[in-house]
Amino acid sequence: MENGANPARTAPAAVIVAIDGPSGTGKSSTSKAVAAQLGLSYLDTGAQYRAMTWWMISNGVDIRDAAAVATAATKPVLVSGTDPAAPTITVDGADAADPIRTQEVTSQVSAVSAVPEVRTVVTDLQRSIAKAAEHGIVVEGRDIGTTVLPDADLKIFLTASPEARAARRSGELKGKEATDVAATKDALVKRDAADSSRKASPLAKAGDAVEVDTTDLTLQQVIECVVTLVEEKRAAK
């Protein structure tokens, strides 16, 4: 450091934060809030798989035909906006934020995301977005710490009981498609099993990830916990 330089005035170190975990653990809400609070970019990787699924459904691709899905994987153009205050996603230039949250997409996204060719396309996109984030980024998903960004500065794995996750998730579903908590719990358990057992980049906790159980924590408590972890990592860089 130059003589006379004031370390207090240097910009915070850029950090890449990977936040993984199953649905309903608070990943999105936590990731967006942490990124906004710390001036980092934000990427919802699940939205990219949902967007890919929505495109497949909209273009008549048979989701049950893995070969057909693989062939189509390079066709849609996905663009993710990384402002945590207003994250966006478009498919071939069309706003996909609402249609990717329908039950139709939710019920089929695991099948699409299990296709290796789809994961290759989306993973490459995710890595390029993370690399381009000048001040650092919070990337949330299911295989970020294990596969997409194995060299992330900080890896966090959020967990919660199936009951807590179902209660949260049933409140997120759109309008008429909101289901009762029991049905939502069954759907979550099935999706966990599918995502954890798939051959291509399964849902898994990285060996060096910090596990945070959010079952009995408020969202604000989870955010504060993660902010502290990120700030500690920044200070150590």
N, C-alpha and C positions, 0 to 999 in steps of 0.2 A: 504494500500500500504506500502511496506517495506520502511524504511528510506533510502533516497538516490536514490530511484528508479526514473527514468526519465519518466514521463508520455508521453513525446513526442516520446519515442521509443517503446511504447507498440503497438502491432499489432492492426489494426482497428477492431472494433467489427464486428462479423459476423452478417449479416443482410439477412433476407429473404424478397425479394421484389416481390410483385404480380403486374403485369401489364396486365390489361384487356381492352377490347374494340373490336368493330367490325372490319372487314377486311378493309384495306386501310387507317388506321389511323396512320401507321408508327410503329406499335407494334414491329415487328421483328427487323427492322433496329435500332430502339431506344434501345430495350432491349439488343441486341448484343453489341452495342457500349458502353452502360453504364456498362455492365458486364465487358467488356474488359478494359475499363478505370479504373474501381475500383477494378479489380482483383477478380471478382466474377464468379461463374459458371453461365451457361445459359441453360434454357430449353424452347424449343418451343413445347408447348403442342398440338398446332394445327397440327403439323407434326405427332404426335402420332395418332391422329384421322384419318388423311389422310392415314397414313400407315396401320391402321386397315381397312380402306375403300379399299385401293389398294389390300390388301390381300383377302378381301371378293370377290372383282371383279375377281381377278386372279384365285380364287379357285371355281368360279362358284356359289357362294352364292347369292341368290336372295335378292337384297338390299330392295325390297318392302315387303319382308316377315320378319317382326320384330322377329318372333319366331326363324326363321332360323339364323338370324344374332346373336340373343342372344345365341343360342346353340354354335355357332362358336367362340364367343368372347374370350374364354380362349385358343384357339388353336395357334394363331400366337405368336411368341416370338419377342417382340419389345425391341430394345436396343438403347438408346439415348446417344450420346456423348455430354458432357456439356462444351466443350471448346468454348467460344464465338467467337474465331478467326476461328474455323473450326468445327462448330456443325455437327454432323452426326446422321443418323438414319438407322438402319438395321431391316429387317424383316426376321426372320428365317435365319439370317446370311447374307442375301443379301442386298447390298446397295440400299436403297429406296429413296435417296435424289431427284433424277430427276423424277421417275415415279409417285411420289405422288403429283407432281405439274401439272399434266395434267388436261385438262378441264373435262375429264371423271370422275376423282376423285373429282374435285372441285364441280361438279354438284350433287354428291351423298353423300358427306361427312356429310351434315346436317342430312340426313336420318339415316345414321349409328350411328352418335354421339348422336342421340336422344334416342337410345335404352338403357334403364337403365343398362342392364348387361354389355354393352360396357363401359359405363361411370364408372361403379364400377371397372372394370379391369384396365382401364387407370388411373383413379384417384388414386388407390392404388399404381400404378407404379410411378406416379408423386410425391406422398407424400414420397415414399421411396427415390427417387432421391433427393428431397429437403432436407430431413433429413440427407442424407449422404454428403451434400455439406459442407465441413469443414470451408471454409471461407465465406460462404453465397452464395446466388444464386438469379438470376433474373429469375422469371418464368412468361412467357407470355401466355395468352390464353383468354378465355371468361368467365370462372367461377372460376378463381383462388382465388380472394379475397372473394368471396361469399361461395364457396363450398370446393375447394381443400385445400386451405391454409387460413382458416378464421382467424388464429392467426398470419398471416404474419406481420412483423415489419412495412412494408410500403405498402400501396395499392394505385395504380394509375389507373385511368380509362381514356384512351385516346379516344377522339371523333374527328370528322371532318364532314364537310358537305358531303352529298352523291356525289356531283359533284367532290369535291376534292379527295374523296376516289376512285371514279371510274377512274379518270385520273391517279392516282398512280397505281391502280391495273391493269389497262389495259396494262401498261408498264411492269408489272411483268410476265404476262403470256408467256408461252414458244412459240417461233417461230411462226409457222403457226396458233397456237391457240390464238394468240393475237386478241382480238376483238375490235370493236369500243367502244368509251367511253359510248355511250348511252346504248348499250347492256350490258356492264359491270355494269353500274349503276342499270339497271333493275335487274340483277342477284344479286347484292349486297343487294338491297332492299328486294328481296325475301328471301335471306338467313338470313338477319337480322330478318325478321318476323318469319321465321322458328325457328331460334336459340333463339329468345326472348320469344317465346310462348311455347316451348317444356316443358313438365312436369319435365323432369330430368335435374336439374342444368341449368336453362336457362341463356342466356346472360343477365347480369344485373350488375349495379354498386353497389358495397358494400356501406353501409351507411357511413363507415369511410374512403372511398377512396377519394383521391385528383383527381379532374377532370381537365384534360388538353385538351383544344380544339386546335388541330393542324392545323386547316384549313388554317390559315394565317401565320403559322410559318414554317421556313425552318427546315429540319431535324436536323441541327446542333443546332438550337435554342431549339428544343424539347429535344435533348440529354442533353444540358446544364441545362435545367430546371429540368430534372429528376435526373441528377447527384447531383445538389444542394439539392434536396429533400432527396436523399439517404445519402449524407454527413451530413445533419442536423440530420437525424435519427441515424446515427452512433455515432455522437457526444453526443447525448442524452442518449445512452445506457450505 
